[in-house]
Amino acid sequence: MKTARSHQAYWAFLGHRLSGLALALFLPAHFYVLGMALDEARLDRFLKLSEMPAMKFGEWGLVLLLTLHMFFGLRLLTLELLPWSSTRDARLAWIGWGFAASMAFGFAFIAGVI
């Protein structure tokens, strides 16, 4: 018996919601750093920290969260606003393609392509 939590759409829903929550939690830190730009010396000290591997990993995670949220959000908009005459499998394919695209963007970022 298949439960709702084992369905791909549930995981896409959860990925979209959790990535949105994580991005919302990131925003205050982002605004704080933007506020540092008013003091050039303070911003330069912070930017030196951004060269650390842990910060690079965090930036990669941020790109991954942004692309996951974007592609899963586009999936939801498509499901809600466009007529679907295709099969259920086509709608599920959006989940796989969205996840694959977000991973591709994440790996392109870590490789220095973007």
C-alpha positions as CSV (number, residue, x, y, z in Angstrom):
1,M,0.0,0.0,0.0
2,K,1.4,3.3,-1.0
3,T,1.1,6.2,1.4
4,A,1.0,9.9,0.5
5,R,4.4,10.4,1.9
6,S,6.0,8.0,-0.4
7,H,4.6,9.8,-3.5
8,Q,7.0,12.0,-5.5
9,A,4.6,15.0,-5.4
10,Y,4.7,15.0,-1.6
11,W,8.5,15.3,-1.7
12,A,8.3,18.1,-4.2
13,F,5.8,19.8,-2.0
14,L,8.1,19.3,1.0
15,G,11.2,20.5,-0.9
16,H,9.4,23.6,-2.0
17,R,8.1,24.5,1.5
18,L,11.4,23.7,3.3
19,S,13.5,25.6,0.8
20,G,11.2,28.6,1.1
21,L,11.5,28.5,4.9
22,A,15.3,28.2,4.7
23,L,15.5,31.1,2.3
24,A,13.3,33.2,4.6
25,L,15.6,32.4,7.5
26,F,18.6,33.5,5.4
27,L,17.2,36.9,4.5
28,P,17.9,38.6,7.8
29,A,21.6,37.6,7.6
30,H,21.7,38.8,4.0
31,F,20.3,42.2,5.0
32,Y,22.7,42.4,7.8
33,V,25.7,41.9,5.5
34,L,24.2,44.4,3.0
35,G,24.1,46.9,5.9
36,M,27.9,46.3,6.4
37,A,28.4,47.9,3.0
38,L,28.0,51.3,4.7
39,D,31.3,50.7,6.4
40,E,33.9,49.6,3.9
41,A,36.5,48.3,6.3
42,R,33.9,46.1,8.1
43,L,32.6,44.8,4.8
44,D,36.1,43.9,3.7
45,R,36.7,41.9,6.8
46,F,33.5,40.0,6.2
47,L,34.3,39.4,2.6
48,K,37.6,37.8,3.7
49,L,35.5,35.2,5.6
50,S,33.6,34.4,2.5
51,E,36.8,32.8,1.0
52,M,36.6,30.0,3.6
53,P,35.5,26.5,2.4
54,A,32.6,26.4,4.8
55,M,31.2,29.7,3.3
56,K,31.7,28.4,-0.2
57,F,29.7,25.3,0.8
58,G,27.0,27.6,2.2
59,E,26.9,29.6,-1.0
60,W,26.4,26.4,-2.9
61,G,23.6,25.4,-0.6
62,L,22.0,28.8,-1.1
63,V,22.1,28.4,-4.9
64,L,20.7,24.9,-4.5
65,L,17.9,26.2,-2.3
66,L,17.1,29.0,-4.7
67,T,16.9,26.8,-7.7
68,L,14.9,24.1,-5.9
69,H,12.4,26.6,-4.7
70,M,12.2,28.2,-8.2
71,F,11.7,25.0,-10.2
72,F,9.2,23.4,-7.7
73,G,7.4,26.8,-7.6
74,L,7.2,26.8,-11.4
75,R,5.8,23.2,-11.2
76,L,3.1,24.4,-8.9
77,L,2.2,27.4,-11.1
78,T,2.1,25.1,-14.1
79,L,-0.2,22.6,-12.4
80,E,-2.5,25.4,-11.3
81,L,-2.7,27.6,-14.3
82,L,-2.3,25.5,-17.4
83,P,-4.7,22.9,-18.7
84,W,-3.5,19.4,-18.4
85,S,-4.6,17.0,-21.1
86,S,-1.5,14.8,-20.7
87,T,-1.0,11.8,-18.5
88,R,-0.2,11.8,-14.8
89,D,3.3,10.7,-15.7
90,A,4.0,14.0,-17.5
91,R,3.1,16.0,-14.3
92,L,5.4,13.8,-12.3
93,A,8.2,14.3,-14.8
94,W,8.2,18.0,-13.7
95,I,9.4,16.9,-10.3
96,G,12.4,15.0,-11.7
97,W,13.3,17.7,-14.2
98,G,13.0,20.4,-11.5
99,F,15.3,18.5,-9.1
100,A,17.8,17.7,-11.9
101,A,17.9,21.3,-13.1
102,S,18.5,22.6,-9.6
103,M,21.3,20.1,-9.1
104,A,22.8,21.1,-12.4
105,F,22.8,24.7,-11.4
106,G,24.3,23.8,-8.0
107,F,27.1,21.8,-9.5
108,A,27.7,24.6,-12.2
109,F,28.0,27.1,-9.3
110,I,30.5,24.9,-7.3
111,A,32.5,24.3,-10.5
112,G,32.7,28.1,-11.0
113,V,30.8,28.1,-14.3
114,I,28.1,30.5,-12.9
